[in-house]
Amino acid sequence: MQVKAGGKVINISSVHEELPFPHFASYCASKGGVKMLTRNLSSNLPSGITINNIAPGAIEHHHTKLLNDPVS
């Protein structure tokens, strides 16, 4: 039996890898780091391995009320 090399890497980031998010600098920095890690790995991984970054935006939910007014 022949073993096939290859695979897929999917990273989850956020729209805040590009957009500012007041009072959440560490969150934005970590998401920007995920984006750059993905970009760098895409040029360094062996052929047959694909890597992608998914960066969804925020959704309104009762658990995210703090996102609209982080001071309160």
N, C-alpha and C positions, 0 to 999 in steps of 0.2 A: 504494500500500500504506500502511495506517495503522499507525503505531507505537503499541503499547500501553505505557503507563507502569505501573510497579509492580515489585514484587519481594519477596524474602524475605531477612531477615537472621537467622541462627541463631548465637548465641554459646554457647560451652561454658564453664561455670563449674564449681562444685563444691559439695557439701554444706557445705563449710567457708566458704562465704560467710555462713553463719549460725551454724555450730557452731565452738567453739574447737578448735584443733589445736596442742597444746603444742610449743614449739620451732620452729614454722613460721609466725611472725607475718606475714612478708612474703607468703607464699603466701595466707594468709587475707585479707590486705588487698587483694591483687590480685584475688582472686575476688569480694570484696565490691565492688570498683570495677567489675568487669564487670557485676555485677548492677545497680548504680546507673546505669551507662552505658546498659544495656538499658532500664531503666525511664524514664530521661530521653528517650532517643531515641524511645521508643514514643509519647510525647506530642508530639514535634516533627517526626516524619517526615511527609511528604505522604501523603495517602490513597492507598491502593493498595500501600503498602509495609508489610509486617508484620515484626515483630521479636520473637524469642523467646529465652529463656535456658534452657539445659538444665543442670541441676546434679546430676549423678550422685554417688553415694556411693563410698567407697573399696572396692576388692575385695582379697581376700587373694591374694597371688602371691609367688613366691620373690624377686622384685625389690622387694617392699614390706615386707620384714622390718624395715627401719629404721623404718617407721611405727609398729610395735608397741612398739619400744624404741629411741628415737632417741639415747639416751645411750651405748649399747654400740657 
